[in-house]
Amino acid sequence: MAIRTNTTRAGDSPIRLVIHGGAGTITRSKLKKELEQAYTQVLSQSLTAGHAVLEAGGSSIDAVIAAIVVMEDSPLFNAGKGAVFSNAGRIELDASIMDGSTRMAGSVAAVTTIRNPIRGANAVMTKSAHVMLMGQGADAFAAEMGLEIVDPSYFYTQFRWNQLQKAIAEERLMQDHDVVPDTPQPQMNEKTDEKVDKKRGTVGAVALDRHGNLAAGTSTGGITNKRFGRVGDSPVIGAGTYADNRSVAVSATGTGEIFIRTVAAFNTAAQVRLQHIPIITAADYTLAEIAALGGDGGLIVLDAKGNYAMRFNTRGMFRGTIGSDGIAQVGMFADDDRASTSNSYGTR
């Protein structure tokens, strides 16, 4: 799906938006055509929403929020409406955002009533003296700031509830989606396809605006059957999200604990800024370190010149990009040429 709008005006910096919707064993043989089309549609809508902000001269922060909100409002992704349940039968959401021009950042963890957690993270960044708020305090703060608050039942989908019951019965954790529905309406279909593999759903975006400023954001529901208030990398600045105009903006998806241990997003940015390593190589080095510790996943990376990378060490990653030409490119599979990216699966 391609959408063309106006090009960059003379004297402006190039604009660019890159998004991801999670990484895992995503192959054409496993993903039904109808579901593939549904993912393509939402990813394209996300790119179009963020690009509209950039094209109008808006900030990279606002573009990241616009792109992520579209995915948070879709039941297809493990963020917002499509989030997974904890062992206690609750949906606990995490999100973070960072401004590359100031290195200000905000995040929320284990929130249960903020319709769009990425907006909650932005409120923490812009309307408080803090970087991270969690739980009931974060929910209360968001309400005071006038964000849209919903009953926790808003996030309920039958598919996710069934997924939790299966995980409890098998006494195991499920990473992100773990299995995907047979149809594009997971809340209306109780079937699952056990052959469709793991780890997808966390969403993220990185953007470059006309002023040359970078931003990054990430949002997730975490892990099915998580316990004890578990928090992964998505709301941790430097692990799941990082942005610095001097280097790059990064959003991550994958094995959260190992992304935290490797400080994956900052690690990638530091390689670019301090060692002058190309962004694709830096992302691959970070993913190689994660793999060495037993993890996997993906990174989207964008620099202040508009160069970008979408890298992953799994068989696929939901991803997309749009630039000054206004053409949205979306990809899912390791060999997908619909998005201008390359992957590290099976090549390193």
Phi, psi and omega in degrees: 000125182233136179230127182249135174229200184290159179265174181297140177279154181302136178090346179275155170288155175296150175251150181203139173229134176232137181229161169221157178232023178109154181237152178172200178277083184249105183230156180299326182288339183260332187261116182296149187301318181298319179289322176302317179295323179295316177298317179301318182296313182292318177300319179294320177296322178297314179297318181296319180296315179292320181295323179302322177295312182294318182297328179278002180090011180287173185278158176298326177299312181294327178293318178299316180298313182301318181293316183289323179303320178302316181285326176296329182277356180261137177285359182282339186244154178277069179196138180058235187302330183262017188288157182272165180265147170279174178301330181278003180079023179249155172254118184240117191254144179234147176199157176210159179211150180215138180262116183289341181281330182242346189059025168285150183210158177212149177207157173231149180223141176055041175272154187231352185231356180278117184304315180239096183304330179297328175290325176296317178299319179295323178296320176300318181294317190262341188235012177220172177265012188247172175253320183228133170237152184223158170057218184299326179297317178294320177298316180295318178300315180299320178296318178297329180277000176084016177286160181288121180251136181233159172292143180307336180295341178303325185277352185291131167228143182299321180301315181292323179295316177298323179298318178297315181299321178294317180295320179295317181298325182266001178051054179213165173270151173240129181280124177046237183291322184064301171229154180246157184288162176286341182231167178287004181241076186300331181287351183245000184226122185272354182285154171224158180250103187295345182273348178276130195271199208262175162056070168208153178140317177308139183243156179198165179208148170229145185216152174234124182260178184295342179271000180083016182262141179259155173208156178217149176209154181214146180214142184202163170258355176087224187242134174301133178074018178294150184230170169058028179072031181304135175232132180265206186277339190303320179269003184266113180296129182098338178261296180264342184216138173198145177211135181207118180303337180284348182219270187210168167250139185223138167229139188241160172211140180150212183285097193305315182299323181280330173295327175291314184296330179262002184044057197301313184293314178293321178306313180296314181296321181294323177299319181291314186284316188267328181252357178057038178277137177304149189296324179296316180295318180298316178298318180294321177299316179298315180294327177294321177294320178296316179298323181297336179262006175095012181251172174208175181150208183208166179223141164249136187225138182217133178254176187286356175260357180096001175288143184214162177216143173235099190241147181203150177248027172248183182279354178186167175206129171294127189199166177185164179209155175211140183233206184297335180282351177075014181262117179278128178241128184235138177219161180224320192262165182298327182255021185281121180263009179283344174241136183283082181209170171229163182233163183258002181291123174074008182241354182242000000 
